[in-house]
Amino acid sequence: MHVGVIGAGYVGLVTGTCFAEMGNDVTIMDVDETRIQSLIDGRIPIYEPGLEPMIARNVAEKRLHFTTDLEYTIERSLINFIAVGTPPDDNGAADLKYVFEVARSIGKTMTTYKIVVTKSTVPVGTTQKVKAIIAQETQHPFDVASNPEFLKEGNAIDDCMKPDRVVMGVDDVRVGEILKELYSPFVRTGKPILIMDIASSEMTKYAANGLLATKISFINELSRLCERVGADVEMVRIGIGSDQRIGPQFLFPGLGYGGSCFPKDVDALTRTAVEKEIPLTILEAVQAANKGQRQHFIRKILNHYGEHGLRDKLFALWGLSFKPRTDDIREAPALDVIRTLLDKGARVRAFDPVAMENAGRLLGDSIEYAVGNYECLEGADALIIVTEWNVFRYPDFDKIKELLTEPVIFDGRNLYEPKKMLERGFTYYCIGR
Ligand SMILES: NC(=O)c1ccc[n+]([C@@H]2O[C@H](COP(=O)([O-])OP(=O)(O)OC[C@H]3O[C@@H](n4cnc5c(N)ncnc54)[C@H](O)[C@@H]3O)[C@@H](O)[C@H]2O)c1
């Protein structure tokens, strides 16, 4: 099939490449010329494990094309996915200007029948608005559909090639059949393609992220109570996660959720709910718990040094990305931790295996950047662990002790055993234990 993907971000690049991998002819279009030029030159603008060789292979086999030309993309593609960003606007609602901009351009450029699919995460009603916008611009026939994306950065290729399910919202069964054909190679193990109405499909994406965020906030809030009553949240996590009705995923206590999806999607959904006068009080509490969790962790640092004791301290910080295996720092907990430390007059030296460049663009020279995790520690007063990259799991503790001026670790991800850390001679702060 001929597929167009508009937006060459985390979602557009990964899904477009996976469609090409299945033999489709795919054109990925973006307005960002630098991004498209780097893709044409063989440089991948995001870090996503496994993506680079897959792009190279499909480009070499001439199934995958990159362009800034929307007209060219639409002309050669029957199915066109809108995969542009939907960042929060000033009020926290999803900003749909990029989606609508693309819809208008599609309407203006199309000359034959097209299927236009919203893959971006969009509030209920958006795909119908896309339909209305295109209809204003064209006399040619077209259909719209909703096909939200559930991939996780860091595991995106696998999530895309072997999804738990594919959700599709259509208002014409024939469109459903065409999209089903496109997706059938991805669900050969029997995973379902769920075809539903467009509004339910749009809502499913928000509901999924809302529930996952709820699990994270639940365990985080519980971790604070565990600390107070002398329970170990890691034991509690395993205790509840082994119940099949609950499941072990998204129950790791830490610094709260971040990234480009959960914060903005939970925010957008709660705002829609307030507008419609059906407030989602559970999700409002989830957001408050998430904010509180970061403050709770920061409070541990403040308590250790005293409210005014951070001035001129140097902190080594491991992990900048919002989670491991991605270079994405959008809404990363590290940013809140860093900002507070800097506000209090401390210095920060950070290390991250892949997110240094993105962090550098945002934070400039307000912090120092280390070339490795041990270099990061030299002469620092304490180590703060923010992202649970594998490389941080089994470090050389003797070396850490040697390099820090004092053996103090604030671990926001519960990477180590508190008892062992005590034996190793560390003052060790973690979450909920
Ligand atoms: N990142 C994730 O893990 C993830 C997962 C599931 C769903 N989503 C959703 O998918 C959507 C895209 O997310 P992302 O993380 O890929 O975003 P992103 O910010 O990485 O990429 C968006 C891209 O769209 C491009 N763009 C903006 N306006 C354009 C236009 N008019 N024409 C062509 N391109 C344009 C931008 O230049 C950018 O490259 C969002 O709605 C997001 O919520 C993201």
The ligand as an SDF file (V2000), in Angstrom:
LIG
                    3D

 44 48  0  0  0  0  0  0  0  0999 V2000
    6.1550   10.0590   21.8380 N   0  0  0  0  0  0  0  0  0  0  0  0
    5.4060    9.0610   22.2450 C   0  0  0  0  0  0  0  0  0  0  0  0
    5.8440    8.1580   22.9630 O   0  0  0  0  0  0  0  0  0  0  0  0
    3.9680    8.9670   21.7980 C   0  0  0  0  0  0  0  0  0  0  0  0
    3.2700    7.7590   21.9590 C   0  0  0  0  0  0  0  0  0  0  0  0
    1.9490    7.6750   21.5420 C   0  0  0  0  0  0  0  0  0  0  0  0
    1.3090    8.7910   21.0070 C   0  0  0  0  0  0  0  0  0  0  0  0
    2.0020    9.9640   20.8860 N   0  0  0  0  0  0  0  0  0  0  0  0
    1.3050   11.1060   20.2880 C   0  0  0  0  0  0  0  0  0  0  0  0
    1.7120   11.2060   18.9200 O   0  0  0  0  0  0  0  0  0  0  0  0
    1.7940   12.5730   18.5210 C   0  0  0  0  0  0  0  0  0  0  0  0
    3.2000   12.8730   18.0250 C   0  0  0  0  0  0  0  0  0  0  0  0
    4.0850   12.7090   19.1300 O   0  0  0  0  0  0  0  0  0  0  0  0
    5.6720   12.7090   18.9350 P   0  0  0  0  0  0  0  0  0  0  0  0
    6.2650   12.3860   20.2540 O   0  0  0  0  0  0  0  0  0  0  0  0
    6.0060   11.9020   17.7400 O   0  0  0  0  0  0  0  0  0  0  0  0
    5.8930   14.2510   18.5970 O   0  0  0  0  0  0  0  0  0  0  0  0
    7.2460   14.9590   18.1520 P   0  0  0  0  0  0  0  0  0  0  0  0
    7.2160   16.2880   18.7760 O   0  0  0  0  0  0  0  0  0  0  0  0
    8.4120   14.0670   18.3860 O   0  0  0  0  0  0  0  0  0  0  0  0
    7.0940   15.1070   16.5690 O   0  0  0  0  0  0  0  0  0  0  0  0
    6.1140   15.8560   15.9400 C   0  0  0  0  0  0  0  0  0  0  0  0
    6.6420   16.2420   14.5650 C   0  0  0  0  0  0  0  0  0  0  0  0
    5.5870   16.8680   13.8320 O   0  0  0  0  0  0  0  0  0  0  0  0
    6.1750   17.8550   13.0190 C   0  0  0  0  0  0  0  0  0  0  0  0
    5.1730   18.8170   12.5390 N   0  0  0  0  0  0  0  0  0  0  0  0
    4.5680   19.8240   13.2050 C   0  0  0  0  0  0  0  0  0  0  0  0
    3.7280   20.4850   12.3950 N   0  0  0  0  0  0  0  0  0  0  0  0
    3.7840   19.8740   11.1950 C   0  0  0  0  0  0  0  0  0  0  0  0
    3.1260   20.0900    9.9440 C   0  0  0  0  0  0  0  0  0  0  0  0
    2.2310   21.0720    9.7830 N   0  0  0  0  0  0  0  0  0  0  0  0
    3.4190   19.2660    8.9310 N   0  0  0  0  0  0  0  0  0  0  0  0
    4.3180   18.2750    9.0650 C   0  0  0  0  0  0  0  0  0  0  0  0
    4.9630   18.0310   10.2270 N   0  0  0  0  0  0  0  0  0  0  0  0
    4.7050   18.8180   11.2740 C   0  0  0  0  0  0  0  0  0  0  0  0
    7.2360   18.4670   13.8920 C   0  0  0  0  0  0  0  0  0  0  0  0
    8.1980   19.1720   13.1290 O   0  0  0  0  0  0  0  0  0  0  0  0
    7.8110   17.2250   14.5920 C   0  0  0  0  0  0  0  0  0  0  0  0
    8.9080   16.6940   13.8930 O   0  0  0  0  0  0  0  0  0  0  0  0
    1.3640   13.3760   19.7320 C   0  0  0  0  0  0  0  0  0  0  0  0
   -0.0010   13.6280   19.6520 O   0  0  0  0  0  0  0  0  0  0  0  0
    1.6510   12.4420   20.8900 C   0  0  0  0  0  0  0  0  0  0  0  0
    0.8380   12.6880   21.9970 O   0  0  0  0  0  0  0  0  0  0  0  0
    3.3190   10.0750   21.2550 C   0  0  0  0  0  0  0  0  0  0  0  0
  1  2  1  0
  2  3  2  0
  2  4  1  0
  4  5  1  0
  4 44  2  0
  5  6  2  0
  6  7  1  0
  7  8  2  0
  8  9  1  0
  8 44  1  0
  9 10  1  0
  9 42  1  0
 10 11  1  0
 11 12  1  0
 11 40  1  0
 12 13  1  0
 13 14  1  0
 14 15  2  0
 14 16  1  0
 14 17  1  0
 17 18  1  0
 18 19  2  0
 18 20  1  0
 18 21  1  0
 21 22  1  0
 22 23  1  0
 23 24  1  0
 23 38  1  0
 24 25  1  0
 25 26  1  0
 25 36  1  0
 26 27  1  0
 26 35  1  0
 27 28  2  0
 28 29  1  0
 29 30  1  0
 29 35  2  0
 30 31  1  0
 30 32  2  0
 32 33  1  0
 33 34  2  0
 34 35  1  0
 36 37  1  0
 36 38  1  0
 38 39  1  0
 40 41  1  0
 40 42  1  0
 42 43  1  0
M  CHG  2   8   1  16  -1
M  END
$$$$
